[in-house]
Amino acid sequence: MANAAWYVWEQAITGGFGPAVYNYYTSRPWSVTNLYGDGWVSYNVAADVDLWSVSLAYAWSDHTSLELRKGAAYVVNRVGIAYPSSSWGLSLIHRF
């Protein structure tokens, strides 16, 4: 699942990014979901994905640890549009 602001999505489904993009995106199911703001669209993507993540944890005690994570996903759909994303995470974990 991917998301786009309406002004970008409108260009994709009206041919503003060329015929290959138009043909691909008009063949995908989509809906206005307002997920990230007014008019944002969510749509299904057929793509290849490369994922990776790494984490480092420090145990303060038998019950408490701190974990730092870094992850990334590089998605390329069937017409070559890339959706790169990355994230950092910090967790304090305590077992009761």
Buried (B, 14 or more C-beta within 10 A) or exposed (E): EBBBEBEEBEBBBEEEBEEEBBEBBEEBEBEEEEEEEEBBBBBEBEBEEEEEEEEEEEEEEEEEBEBEBEBEBBBBBEBEBEBEEEEEEEEEEEEE
